Amino acid sequence: MANEKLNPTNEKIEAIAIAPYFGASIADDLVDKNEVDSITVNQILDRAELDIQTNVNNWMTTMSHYATTHTVQLLAYEGGQHLRATNAGLNNDVLTQKLIAANMDPRMKELYTLYLTQWKQVGGGLFVHFSSIVKPTKWGSWGLLEYTGQPASEAPKYQAVKEFVPTSLPPVIPPVEEPPVTPPSDLPPPTSTLLAYWNFDNNVQDQSGNNYHLQNHNVNCNVPGKINQGCLIGNNAESLDITPYPLAQNAQAFSFATFVNFQGNEGEKHIMSLGFESFGLKYFGHGEFHCILRNSNGDFLYNHDDNFWPVIGQWHHVACTYNPTDKTLRFYVDGQLNEAFVVPTFDSFKDLPQSGMGVGCKKPGFCEGPVPGFPIVTVTMDEAKLYTTTLTDQQVLKLSRGESF
């Protein structure tokens, strides 16, 4: 994609899309081995389950690794069961009826649940099932339903998908009322895992006691904030930074939280970037946020959240956390978990202290853009905190309310 002749406009790949069907070879194998008359429906389902657990799982895992390595999403442009015959088995009525019966068997619900759970566990994203409502024939039993109005009790694939979908959707974030806040002066002394705390009350001094004071480059920190004052960061000449960055040696867990107030949606902004995006939070515009980690080998690993569009002119609380125990990046909005993304290949943080930390910028002296049609978005920030621990859901919720913990 970096070839100027093949890609003169420097387009970026956003996702790898696959079609991880299961059971595709079962019917033809039965014909080839002369097993059509002897095999039972339950034995067909046994073979389908084995295919899910072995071939399909290996394929999903391999493609997930590729997607993670290249920091793109893994999608399924189509998928589901693939119990259908071809060639010599296409007009075999006995085989057709057994394949249709396997699709209608209650056990198919268990197979679909196993199949979709594997997809979720490897970090798969959007999954397009083929298909919705289709009458089963010798050409396949593709539909979740066989006809409009079919009772769910007769449709095991439909049951599995209906029960699985709510567990995979991002949480619905309810409207947040403006909560009462505790003034910073009432906050208790910072914990040992609080590395830096910038309240941006007409200054960029670290209030944690660790003296990680930021350098101010043309930023107005005397504007109305969420609690008191905040810092308004606009173009590339405006940024806050520190070198070397504030990070304890050998830190394994990370959390960053802050209040933000966007003045637009069309544009990008590094809200925080530690060590040239070794850990950070970036807004790409169009409701797309990235919590970012960089592996020891330099590979970028990040979630790709486009479920949250900040309301222009309204304060939101955003937070990124990394938990080394379950190797999961989590993105929170207004105290609620918005997306969790497993990064199984993450080994250790790429330690680049001399690259510094930027607020409103990728790193000291290096800001991106603006480019035509994609400007730098202006944002006001308040109450930024950096931790070397994984904040819990309850702790993030408290910070979003301006409370201490």
Phi, psi and omega in degrees: 000345180274357181287121184295329180285319180282332185221069186295335181263008175056046176291148182251141174283130181256338185201154167256126182244127182234173178235081188277061178295156173238150177080016188293331185261357188297311184298314181294326177296322179297320178293313183298326183262007178057045182249005186301315185285330187270334186286147177261165177299319181296324178290326174298318179292326175301315181292324177295319179296318178298321179297319178299315186285339183248278187301311184291318180296319178297320180294313179302315182296317179297314181291328175296320178298316178299316181297317180294318180301323183258012177051051174232168179281155170251120182237160172244109182286340169194159180177179183134198176285157183221045181277091176208152181263163174226173173049239188294336182270355187297323183255021177271104185296323179298315179296315181302314182294324178290322178292320177296318179297323178297321178292331182270349183292139179304333181293338179299330176299318179296319180295319179294321178296317176300313182300310182289326177296319176301317179301315180294320183294329179275000179092016179296146180258230182306130181234120180261110180280138175248108012221196183270290182232112181213134176289131180289137179216188176295342181277354178135164177243073193278333189284147167294325174241153179269338179198157179297129180089003179299133178301137180300331181296343180258005187230084185298325179293319178298317179301314183297314182293318180298321179283331184280323187305313181300334180282349185250348180282148173296149181297144175284123182268112182289159174304135183259121175286150178293110183277158172294144183241155176264124179303147181306329182295340181268357181289145178288169177303144182298148176285168183293339180271354175277104183283318184210144180218113179248113181271350175057032177275077180062025177199170178236035180276145177282122182266005183280344186094358180266357173065034174269073183278136182277157170266133183259121178247091172067020182265133177274110180253031177232046178245160180302130179252188177290320181252301174235256175265165175220176179249126180263116185243120185244263189279185185290346177276357184245117179198164173238140182204169177207139177222133351290166185285160178278101178206128178293145179299142177060026177296137181247336181241149184218148172210141175222136182217144180197161169268140178226148177224104185276142177261007178182166177253340187268091179157173181241161179199128168282106178291317175206135178221118184253121178063049177056052179069028171288328168212132183188177177225123182230142174254126184259002185088165178056033177075017184254117176247148173234125160270128192240138167232147174240125181293166179299333179272001177098352180292139177271136177233127182202155171282171185220074187270124174231030180265352185236118174255113179297138177283123183299129178083005181242142179285136173229150173256127180236147181210145172238136175227151172234127179251113182289342181291311179255008178050054185233130169271133179235137179243127182244145175230125178051042174084359183244140176295124181257327178201140173239133185225119180280133178240078188295337183270000180291127180253305178203156183295134176283109188275107180230065186300327182284351173282348174073185178234136177243140171244117187080013184200154182294315174197165181308125177079006182220100176242149181270160173068195352284156175242158182305129178079359182215074187282176172280127182275145179271136182217141171261135181241151178208147173055065179266132183225138181238129184234154169252052173208165176268111178296142176279167177303319182292322179294318177297319178299317179297316179299321180295337178265003182076019182262164177262167174213000000 
